[in-house]
């Protein structure tokens, strides 16, 4: 079941990357998809994005809890050292997940809260921030995909070695 859950996380992470790219292109070229304008597609994208990032965090929390249970049943002194490895993986991945959610969520709030609400007003003095903000969020999201992949690999390797 763990592998199926992980595969679902991977599929959703790819969908997130595609949604972010499409949303960026929609903002730049001003087109719609299946009748959804940029704001509507952006709302869909941010909902899927937050769901995905939450599921990824849940994967590490749930498997970490299972590992802690397994380690508590060990009779040797290696349990503490092994648990420190799991905590290390969480220390790597959780900050990246939270930063990605903050950047992409902040981008959504900035664009649709500030720029879209002031679109009729000719003077939106901070609208130039949107494009660099998007690229920073996109680049960090791409980097976080690598971090997530490495963390998934470490967690699965750890679980696999403990089962043997």
C-alpha positions in Angstrom: 0.0 0.0 0.0 2.9 2.3 0.8 4.2 2.0 -2.8 0.8 2.8 -4.3 0.5 5.9 -2.1 4.0 7.0 -3.1 3.1 6.5 -6.8 0.0 8.6 -6.4 2.2 11.3 -4.8 4.5 11.2 -7.8 1.6 11.5 -10.3 0.2 14.4 -8.4 3.6 16.1 -8.2 3.9 15.8 -12.0 0.4 17.2 -12.4 1.4 20.1 -10.2 4.3 20.9 -12.4 2.1 20.8 -15.5 -0.5 23.0 -13.8 2.0 25.6 -12.8 3.5 25.7 -16.3 0.0 26.0 -17.9 -1.1 28.6 -15.3 2.1 30.7 -16.1 1.5 30.4 -19.8 -2.2 31.4 -19.3 -1.1 34.5 -17.5 1.5 35.5 -20.1 -0.5 34.6 -23.3 -4.0 35.2 -21.9 -5.8 32.1 -23.1 -8.4 29.7 -21.6 -8.5 25.9 -21.1 -11.9 24.1 -21.4 -13.6 27.4 -20.8 -11.6 28.2 -17.6 -9.9 31.5 -17.5 -6.6 32.2 -15.7 -8.3 32.9 -12.3 -10.4 29.7 -12.5 -7.5 27.5 -13.6 -5.3 29.1 -11.0 -7.8 28.2 -8.3 -8.0 24.6 -9.5 -4.2 24.5 -9.6 -3.6 25.8 -6.1 -6.2 23.4 -4.7 -4.5 20.4 -6.3 -1.1 21.8 -5.3 -1.9 22.1 -1.6 -3.6 18.7 -1.6 -0.5 17.1 -3.2 2.0 18.8 -0.8 -0.1 17.7 2.1 -0.2 14.1 0.9 3.5 14.1 0.5 4.0 15.3 4.1 1.4 12.7 5.3 3.4 10.0 3.5 6.5 10.9 5.6 4.6 11.3 8.8 2.8 8.0 8.4 5.8 6.0 7.4 7.8 7.7 10.1 5.2 6.6 12.7 5.4 3.1 11.4 9.1 3.1 11.5 9.1 4.4 15.1 6.8 1.6 16.1 9.1 -1.0 14.5 12.2 0.6 16.1 10.6 0.6 19.5 10.3 -3.1 19.3 14.1 -3.6 18.6 16.1 -4.9 21.5 19.5 -3.5 20.4 20.9 0.0 20.9 20.7 0.9 17.2 17.1 2.1 17.4 18.0 5.6 18.5 20.5 5.9 15.7 18.1 4.7 13.1 15.4 7.0 14.3 17.8 9.9 13.9 18.1 9.0 10.2 14.3 9.2 9.8 14.3 12.6 11.6 17.1 13.8 9.3 15.0 12.9 6.2 12.1 14.9 7.7 14.4 17.9 8.4 15.4 17.8 4.7 12.0 17.6 3.1 9.5 19.4 5.4 11.1 22.9 5.0 11.1 22.6 1.2 7.5 21.5 1.2 6.5 24.4 3.4 8.5 26.9 1.4 7.0 25.6 -1.8 3.5 26.0 -0.4 4.3 29.5 0.8 5.8 30.6 -2.5 3.1 29.1 -4.7 0.3 30.2 -2.3 1.8 33.6 -2.0 2.0 33.9 -5.8 -1.7 33.0 -6.0 -2.7 35.4 -3.4 -0.5 38.2 -4.8 -1.8 37.8 -8.4 -5.4 37.1 -7.8 -5.7 39.3 -4.7 -3.7 42.3 -5.7 -3.2 42.4 -9.4 -6.6 41.1 -10.5 -8.5 43.3 -8.0 -6.6 46.3 -9.3 -6.8 45.4 -13.0 -9.3 48.2 -13.7 -7.0 50.6 -11.9 -4.3 51.7 -14.3 -1.7 52.1 -11.6 -0.8 48.8 -10.0 2.7 49.8 -8.8 3.8 46.3 -7.8 2.5 44.3 -10.7 6.0 43.9 -12.1 6.8 41.6 -9.1 4.5 38.9 -10.4 6.7 37.5 -13.2 9.9 37.2 -11.1 7.8 35.8 -8.2 6.4 33.2 -10.6 9.8 32.1 -11.8 11.2 31.9 -8.2 8.2 29.8 -7.2 8.5 27.6 -10.3 12.3 27.1 -9.9 11.9 26.2 -6.2 9.1 23.8 -7.0 11.3 22.1 -9.5 14.1 21.9 -6.9 11.7 20.6 -4.3 10.8 17.8 -6.7 14.4 16.6 -6.6 14.4 16.9 -2.8 11.2 15.0 -2.6 12.5 12.3 -4.9 15.7 11.9 -2.9 13.7 11.8 0.4 11.3 9.2 -1.0 14.2 7.1 -2.0 15.9 7.4 1.4 12.7 6.6 3.3 11.9 3.6 1.1 15.5 2.3 1.3 15.3 2.6 5.0 12.0 0.8 5.3 13.3 -1.9 2.9 16.5 -2.5 4.9 14.6 -2.7 8.2 12.2 -5.3 6.9 15.1 -7.7 6.0 
